Amino acid sequence: MKEAEADEWQESEEEVEHIPFSHSRYPEKEMVKKSQEFYELLNKRRSVRFISNEQVPMEVIDNVIKAAGTAPSGAHTEPWTFVVVKDPDVKHKIREIIEEEEEINYLKRMGPRWVTDLKKFRTNWIKEYLDTAPVLILIFKQVHGFAPNGKKTIHYYNEISVSIACGILLAALQMTKMVTKEVASVSFLIL
Ligand SMILES: Cc1cc2nc3c(=O)[nH]c(=O)nc-3n(C[C@H](O)[C@H](O)[C@H](O)COP(=O)(O)O)c2cc1C
């Protein structure tokens, strides 16, 4: 991006209204209790490879995504897009794309060391759960944005910002006792 374009965006951002910070502090004992409970909750999270087909309320999905969207981001660019997929045909197409990429990962792309390191997980490129799960949340990073005048804007630390949002999403899902599955093999699914 040229400097002049960045300056233009910078100026328009200066007009943004200040959001006041509100905060109330817990007594020390309460802090310890809450931190212990939160740790215990998160310590129960597991990456499972079998997922129930039981429907989940969309309100829950909306809320966990809203929670993820509270993440900090480089220069407050919020460089993420969450896409919720429920349609069985679309889910199946996603599964096909991922399995095709994963097969290449296992058979040639990642190499024998990776395949050996993964042996303990007993995984392969077949991902039935992508059909079974009632909802898939696809997370995209936005490598740049657009200013109101249509010019490209920089999304600083976009991958780190999206990773933090993913972490919050996982924690929010754990609060609901729903399970999640990370799939890193295809770049458009995670990061
Ligand atoms: C970035 C990332 C990529 C991952 N990719 C895969 C994957 O492709 N397939 C898979 O079965 N698990 C994947 N996992 C899950 C890890 O294997 C899992 O987090 C790890 O074994 C620890 O287990 P836990 O999540 O149950 O604590 C991934 C996790 C992360 C954070």
The ligand as an SDF file (V2000), in Angstrom:
LIG
                    3D

 31 33  0  0  0  0  0  0  0  0999 V2000
   -3.4400  -25.5430   14.5140 C   0  0  0  0  0  0  0  0  0  0  0  0
   -3.9370  -26.9220   14.8340 C   0  0  0  0  0  0  0  0  0  0  0  0
   -4.0390  -27.8560   13.8480 C   0  0  0  0  0  0  0  0  0  0  0  0
   -4.5460  -29.1280   14.1170 C   0  0  0  0  0  0  0  0  0  0  0  0
   -4.7160  -29.9950   13.0670 N   0  0  0  0  0  0  0  0  0  0  0  0
   -5.3210  -31.1640   13.2840 C   0  0  0  0  0  0  0  0  0  0  0  0
   -5.6360  -31.9960   12.1660 C   0  0  0  0  0  0  0  0  0  0  0  0
   -5.3810  -31.6570   11.0090 O   0  0  0  0  0  0  0  0  0  0  0  0
   -6.2480  -33.1890   12.4300 N   0  0  0  0  0  0  0  0  0  0  0  0
   -6.5630  -33.5750   13.6910 C   0  0  0  0  0  0  0  0  0  0  0  0
   -7.1260  -34.6550   13.8440 O   0  0  0  0  0  0  0  0  0  0  0  0
   -6.2650  -32.7900   14.7720 N   0  0  0  0  0  0  0  0  0  0  0  0
   -5.6850  -31.5890   14.5930 C   0  0  0  0  0  0  0  0  0  0  0  0
   -5.4060  -30.7590   15.6710 N   0  0  0  0  0  0  0  0  0  0  0  0
   -5.7130  -31.1980   17.0380 C   0  0  0  0  0  0  0  0  0  0  0  0
   -4.4390  -31.5990   17.8170 C   0  0  0  0  0  0  0  0  0  0  0  0
   -3.9890  -32.8690   17.4250 O   0  0  0  0  0  0  0  0  0  0  0  0
   -4.7870  -31.5840   19.3070 C   0  0  0  0  0  0  0  0  0  0  0  0
   -5.0670  -30.2600   19.6930 O   0  0  0  0  0  0  0  0  0  0  0  0
   -3.6590  -32.0920   20.1830 C   0  0  0  0  0  0  0  0  0  0  0  0
   -3.4220  -33.4580   19.9260 O   0  0  0  0  0  0  0  0  0  0  0  0
   -3.9590  -31.9370   21.6850 C   0  0  0  0  0  0  0  0  0  0  0  0
   -5.1810  -32.6020   22.0130 O   0  0  0  0  0  0  0  0  0  0  0  0
   -6.4050  -31.8190   22.6600 P   0  0  0  0  0  0  0  0  0  0  0  0
   -6.8390  -30.7590   21.6780 O   0  0  0  0  0  0  0  0  0  0  0  0
   -7.4720  -32.8470   22.8670 O   0  0  0  0  0  0  0  0  0  0  0  0
   -5.9330  -31.1950   23.9310 O   0  0  0  0  0  0  0  0  0  0  0  0
   -4.9000  -29.4850   15.4140 C   0  0  0  0  0  0  0  0  0  0  0  0
   -4.7640  -28.5390   16.4340 C   0  0  0  0  0  0  0  0  0  0  0  0
   -4.3120  -27.2650   16.1370 C   0  0  0  0  0  0  0  0  0  0  0  0
   -4.2370  -26.2240   17.2320 C   0  0  0  0  0  0  0  0  0  0  0  0
  1  2  1  0
  2  3  1  0
  2 30  2  0
  3  4  2  0
  4  5  1  0
  4 28  1  0
  5  6  2  0
  6  7  1  0
  6 13  1  0
  7  8  2  0
  7  9  1  0
  9 10  1  0
 10 11  2  0
 10 12  1  0
 12 13  2  0
 13 14  1  0
 14 15  1  0
 14 28  1  0
 15 16  1  0
 16 17  1  0
 16 18  1  0
 18 19  1  0
 18 20  1  0
 20 21  1  0
 20 22  1  0
 22 23  1  0
 23 24  1  0
 24 25  2  0
 24 26  1  0
 24 27  1  0
 28 29  2  0
 29 30  1  0
 30 31  1  0
M  END
$$$$
